[in-house]
Amino acid sequence: MYSVPADAEVEPGTLLVAAPTMFDANFRRTVVFVIDHRDEGTLGVVLNRPSDVPVDDVLPAWGRHVAEPQSVFVGGPVEKKTALCLAALRTGETAATVPGVIAVRGPVALVDLDTDPDLLLPKVRGVRVFAGYSGWDAGQLANEIDREDWLIVPALPSDVLASPNQDLWGQVLRRQGIPTALLATHPGDLQRN
């Protein structure tokens, strides 16, 4: 009998939402946007961890063009000096027709940061820059999903540009319906409840 791997539902453009019981400091109450998923491993970025570093300080050409807040987001614990950029394309645009981007899913694309931002910006609703990424080797994510560390849910293009003033983690859980929506009210540390 063929068994379906725990990460079978994971694909580019899905979200990994940390379970309320996830206590790893890198991922507690995070929402990870999956950029790539294949047998060799998975790559994504944490959408709800802004840093205090302005994009202008590290990528001056992009600083004034990124979505508010205009800071670098912490994409994850791997390769923290590597910058990744995601864009939400405007309605009617596709990655095939926009120079300097690679399709992820639907209107969300990975941006080549060597692209001239002035050429790209009229074709996007917004861009966000991430320092580092979240990565899993072959089988690692499936094991974490088996352990119930992650929930796999569909992403909305607006998630990529969500304001840190919103509780993206709670918002994503609430839109899943009952019973998953109830996890948004989980206090996290039951010792403190």
C-alpha positions in Angstrom: 0.0 0.0 0.0 1.3 3.5 -1.0 1.3 6.0 1.9 0.9 9.7 1.2 3.7 11.8 2.7 2.7 14.3 5.4 3.9 17.2 3.2 1.9 16.1 0.1 -0.4 19.2 0.4 2.6 21.6 0.6 3.3 23.4 -2.7 4.5 26.8 -3.8 2.1 29.4 -2.7 0.7 27.6 0.4 1.2 28.7 3.9 2.7 26.8 6.8 1.1 28.2 10.0 2.9 27.4 13.2 0.7 25.3 15.5 0.0 27.1 18.9 2.2 24.5 20.5 5.2 25.3 18.4 7.8 26.8 20.8 10.8 27.0 18.5 11.8 30.7 18.9 12.4 30.9 15.1 8.9 29.9 14.3 6.6 30.6 17.2 3.3 32.0 15.9 4.7 32.5 12.4 3.2 32.2 9.0 5.6 30.9 6.4 4.9 31.4 2.6 6.2 28.4 0.7 8.3 29.5 -2.3 9.6 26.1 -3.4 8.8 22.5 -2.4 10.2 19.4 -4.0 11.6 16.0 -2.9 15.0 17.6 -2.1 13.5 20.1 0.4 11.4 23.1 1.0 12.1 26.8 1.0 9.9 29.6 2.3 9.9 32.9 4.1 8.3 34.0 7.4 5.7 36.7 6.5 5.1 38.2 10.0 8.6 39.0 11.4 9.6 42.6 10.6 13.0 43.7 11.7 14.1 47.2 12.7 16.4 47.4 9.7 15.2 49.7 7.0 15.4 48.2 3.5 17.0 51.5 2.4 20.1 50.6 4.6 20.8 47.3 2.8 19.2 47.8 -0.6 19.0 51.5 -1.3 17.5 51.1 -4.8 14.5 49.3 -3.3 14.1 51.1 0.1 11.4 53.6 -1.0 9.6 51.0 -3.1 8.7 48.3 -0.5 5.4 47.9 1.3 5.0 49.5 4.7 6.7 49.2 7.0 9.7 49.8 4.8 11.9 47.4 6.8 13.5 44.1 6.1 11.5 41.1 7.3 13.2 38.1 8.9 12.5 35.4 6.4 13.9 32.7 8.6 17.0 31.4 10.4 18.9 30.2 7.3 21.4 32.4 5.4 20.4 35.6 7.2 22.6 37.7 4.9 20.7 36.5 1.8 18.0 38.8 0.6 14.8 37.5 -1.0 12.0 39.6 -2.4 8.4 38.7 -3.1 6.0 40.8 -5.1 2.2 40.7 -5.5 1.5 41.5 -9.2 -1.3 43.8 -10.2 -4.5 42.3 -11.7 -3.9 41.4 -15.3 -0.1 40.9 -14.9 1.6 37.5 -15.0 5.1 36.6 -14.1 5.6 35.7 -17.8 5.0 39.3 -18.8 6.8 41.1 -16.0 10.6 41.4 -16.4 12.7 40.4 -13.4 10.3 38.0 -11.6 9.9 34.3 -11.3 6.4 32.9 -10.8 5.6 31.3 -7.4 1.9 31.0 -7.6 -0.9 33.1 -9.0 0.0 36.8 -8.7 2.9 36.2 -6.2 6.4 36.1 -7.7 10.0 36.1 -6.6 11.8 39.2 -7.6 15.4 39.4 -9.0 16.8 42.2 -6.9 19.2 43.1 -9.8 16.1 44.3 -11.7 15.5 48.1 -12.0 12.7 48.7 -9.5 11.3 51.5 -11.6 10.6 49.0 -14.4 8.9 46.6 -12.0 6.9 48.8 -9.8 4.1 49.9 -12.2 3.3 46.1 -12.6 3.1 45.2 -8.9 0.8 46.0 -6.0 3.7 45.8 -3.6 7.0 44.2 -2.8 8.6 42.9 0.5 12.2 42.1 1.2 13.2 39.3 3.5 16.6 38.6 5.1 17.2 34.9 5.3 14.8 32.1 4.7 13.2 29.0 6.2 14.4 25.8 4.8 13.8 22.1 5.3 15.8 19.2 4.0 14.2 16.2 2.3 11.7 14.6 4.8 12.3 17.2 7.5 9.1 19.2 6.9 7.0 16.0 6.6 8.3 14.9 10.0 7.3 18.3 11.5 3.9 18.1 10.0 3.5 14.6 11.4 4.4 16.0 14.8 1.6 18.6 14.2 4.0 21.5 14.3 2.5 23.1 11.2 -0.9 23.5 9.6 -1.0 23.7 5.8 -3.4 26.3 4.4 -4.0 28.3 1.2 -2.4 31.7 0.9 -4.0 34.9 -0.3 -1.8 37.3 -2.3 -2.4 39.9 0.3 -0.7 37.8 3.0 2.7 38.5 1.4 2.2 42.2 2.0 0.3 42.1 5.3 1.0 44.8 7.8 2.8 43.7 10.9 0.2 45.7 12.8 -2.3 42.9 11.9 -2.1 39.6 13.7 -1.4 37.6 10.5 -1.1 34.3 12.4 -4.5 34.8 14.0 -6.1 36.2 10.8 -5.0 33.2 8.7 -6.2 30.7 11.3 -9.6 32.5 11.7 -10.3 32.4 8.0 -10.0 28.6 8.0 -13.4 28.1 9.6 -14.2 25.9 12.7 -12.5 24.1 14.3 -9.2 25.4 13.0 -10.3 29.0 13.6 -10.5 28.3 17.3 -6.7 27.9 17.4 -6.3 31.6 16.9 -7.5 32.1 20.5 -4.9 29.6 21.9 -2.9 31.4 24.6 0.3 29.6 23.5 1.8 28.9 26.9 -0.8 27.0 28.9 1.2 27.5 32.0 0.3 31.2 31.8 -3.4 30.6 31.2 
